């Protein structure tokens, strides 16, 4: 396979075309951003952690019936994926109150939730990713009702699979963000699963093991990412 021109560069990844029109290569960067790009920095080694952890998680989910864009890991930073059309929605699953949810709804961080919460945000940094519901999604033509239903079902199944997996690593999955894409008419899981996109807390101490350490200037960011690699058995 030949890697060709760069197609896209985002906040955390670059995407390159290949000589196969159905495949592209994602290259993970160490650049770190928060608050829709308003805060910027670098987390040394983040690209390696996010690439390898995402691929590990995608393979686990594939084994449990979740179709993803993952094809093959090339090296520590680069992975071959299916060339999908991203659905412009950020799909957020919350298992415990934290972050923006706590601020928006006045619920103390760490509070139990009676049930998981599934949220859709319109994927747009200039608009600060506004919360949308099914009516907004349909009216704006972002996805069909069938796609919304498929995404919701997949997200909740992924939530339970990941809760069970991370519990074995003594980690609580507090909340996380997913993105989905269309590949030959099928909805598949895309983007990444990493400390950038998930809130991970130590099950006993509630120590934060994710990008909140960067967002909140807590220090120990690289160490937290490395600890998550160790807990899932990749270091």
C-alpha positions in Angstrom: 0.0 0.0 0.0 1.3 3.4 -0.9 0.7 6.5 1.3 -0.1 9.5 -0.8 -1.2 13.2 -0.1 -2.5 14.6 3.1 -6.3 14.8 3.1 -6.9 16.5 6.4 -5.2 17.8 9.6 -7.2 18.1 12.8 -6.4 19.0 16.3 -5.0 15.5 17.2 -4.5 13.6 13.9 -3.5 13.9 10.3 -5.2 11.8 7.6 -3.5 10.6 4.4 -4.8 9.1 1.2 -3.6 5.8 -0.1 -3.6 4.0 -3.4 -6.7 2.2 -2.3 -9.7 4.5 -2.5 -11.4 2.7 0.3 -8.5 3.1 2.8 -6.6 6.0 4.4 -3.9 6.3 7.0 -4.4 8.2 10.3 -1.3 9.6 12.0 -1.7 10.6 15.7 0.0 13.8 16.9 1.2 14.9 20.4 -0.7 18.2 20.0 -3.2 18.7 22.8 -6.2 21.0 22.8 -9.1 21.7 25.1 -12.3 23.8 25.1 -12.7 23.4 21.3 -9.2 24.5 20.6 -9.1 27.5 22.9 -6.4 25.9 25.0 -3.4 24.4 23.3 -0.3 22.5 24.3 1.7 19.3 23.9 1.5 16.0 25.7 4.7 14.0 25.0 3.9 10.5 23.7 0.2 11.2 23.5 0.0 10.2 19.8 1.5 6.8 20.6 -0.9 6.1 23.5 -4.0 7.2 21.6 -3.1 5.2 18.5 -2.2 2.0 20.2 -5.0 2.2 22.8 -7.7 3.1 20.1 -6.6 0.1 18.0 -6.7 -2.2 21.0 -10.2 -1.0 21.9 -11.5 -1.2 18.3 -10.3 -4.8 18.1 -12.0 -5.7 21.3 -15.2 -4.1 20.1 -15.0 -5.8 16.7 -14.8 -9.1 18.6 -18.0 -8.2 20.3 -20.0 -7.3 17.2 -19.3 -3.6 16.8 -18.2 -2.7 13.3 -15.4 -0.1 13.2 -13.1 1.7 10.8 -10.0 -0.1 12.0 -8.0 -2.1 9.5 -4.3 -2.4 10.5 -1.8 -0.8 12.8 1.3 0.2 10.9 3.5 1.5 13.7 3.2 3.3 17.0 1.6 6.4 15.5 0.0 5.3 12.2 -3.0 3.1 11.4 -4.8 2.1 8.2 -8.5 2.7 8.5 -11.6 2.6 6.2 -12.2 5.9 4.5 -15.5 6.9 6.0 -17.8 9.9 5.7 -17.9 11.2 9.2 -21.4 11.8 10.6 -21.1 15.4 11.9 -22.2 14.4 15.4 -20.3 14.0 18.7 -22.0 11.1 20.5 -21.5 11.4 24.3 -22.3 8.7 26.8 -22.3 9.7 30.5 -22.3 7.2 33.4 -21.5 9.6 36.2 -21.8 13.4 36.5 -18.6 15.2 35.5 -17.2 18.1 33.4 -19.6 20.2 31.4 -22.6 18.2 32.5 -22.0 19.0 36.1 -21.6 22.7 35.3 -24.6 22.9 33.0 -27.0 21.1 35.2 -25.7 22.0 38.7 -24.9 18.4 39.6 -21.8 17.9 41.8 -19.0 16.1 39.9 -18.9 12.5 40.8 -22.7 12.2 41.5 -24.4 9.0 40.5 -26.8 9.0 37.6 -30.0 7.0 37.7 -29.2 5.7 34.2 -26.6 6.4 31.4 -27.2 9.6 29.4 -26.8 9.6 25.7 -26.2 13.1 24.1 -25.7 14.3 20.6 -23.6 17.4 19.9 -23.4 19.1 16.4 -19.8 18.7 15.5 -18.7 22.3 14.9 -15.9 24.0 16.8 -16.9 27.5 15.7 -20.3 26.9 17.3 -18.8 25.2 20.4 -20.5 21.9 19.5 -24.1 22.7 20.5 -26.3 20.0 22.0 -28.9 18.8 19.5 -31.8 16.4 19.6 -33.3 14.1 17.0 -35.4 16.9 15.6 -32.4 19.2 15.1 -30.5 16.3 13.5 -33.3 15.5 11.0 -34.1 19.1 10.2 -30.4 19.9 9.5 -30.0 16.7 7.5 -27.1 15.5 9.6 -28.4 11.9 9.7 -31.5 9.9 9.0 -33.8 8.5 11.7 -32.5 5.0 10.9 -28.9 6.2 11.4 -29.8 8.0 14.6 -31.3 4.7 15.9 -28.3 2.7 14.8 -25.8 5.1 16.4 -27.7 5.2 19.7 -28.0 1.4 19.9 -24.3 1.0 19.1 -23.2 3.7 21.6 -25.1 2.1 24.5 -23.7 -1.3 23.6 -20.2 0.1 23.4 -20.8 1.7 26.8 -21.6 -1.6 28.5 -18.7 -3.4 26.8 -16.2 -0.7 27.9 -17.6 -0.5 31.4 -17.0 -4.2 31.9 -13.6 -4.1 30.3 -12.2 -1.1 32.2 -13.6 -2.4 35.5 -11.2 -5.3 35.2 -8.4 -2.7 34.9 -9.6 -1.1 38.1 -10.8 1.9 36.1 -14.2 3.6 36.1 -15.5 4.8 32.7 -17.1 8.1 33.8 -18.1 9.4 30.3 -16.7 9.3 26.7 -17.2 10.7 23.2 -17.6 8.7 20.1 -17.8 9.5 16.4 -19.3 7.4 13.7 -18.9 7.3 9.9 -20.6 5.9 6.8 -18.8 3.2 4.8 -20.5 1.8 1.8 -23.9 2.6 3.4 -23.1 1.1 6.8 -22.6 3.0 10.0 -19.3 2.2 11.7 -17.5 3.4 14.7 -14.6 5.8 13.8 -12.3 8.4 15.4 -10.6 7.1 18.6 -11.0 5.7 22.1 -8.3 7.1 24.3 -7.6 9.3 27.4 -8.4 12.2 25.0 -11.9 11.1 24.4 -12.8 9.3 27.7 -12.9 10.3 31.4 -11.1 7.5 33.3 -11.0 7.5 37.1 -9.2 5.0 39.3 -11.9 2.8 40.7 -10.7 3.2 44.3 -9.2 6.6 44.6 -11.1 8.4 41.8 -7.7 9.8 40.5 -8.2 11.2 37.0 -6.3 9.3 34.3 -7.3 11.3 31.3 -7.1 14.7 29.5 -8.8 16.4 32.4 -5.3 16.6 33.9 -4.4 18.9 30.9 -7.7 20.8 30.9 -7.4 21.7 34.5 -3.6 22.1 34.8 -3.4 19.3 37.3 0.0 18.1 36.2 1.0 14.4 35.7 -0.6 14.3 32.3 2.0 12.1 30.5 2.0 9.8 33.6 -1.7 9.4 33.5 -1.7 8.4 29.8 1.1 6.0 30.4 -0.8 4.5 33.4 -3.8 3.8 31.2 -1.5 2.0 28.7 -0.2 -0.1 31.6 -3.6 -0.9 32.9 -4.9 -2.3 29.6 -1.7 -4.3 29.2 0.0 -2.4 26.4 3.0 -1.2 28.5 
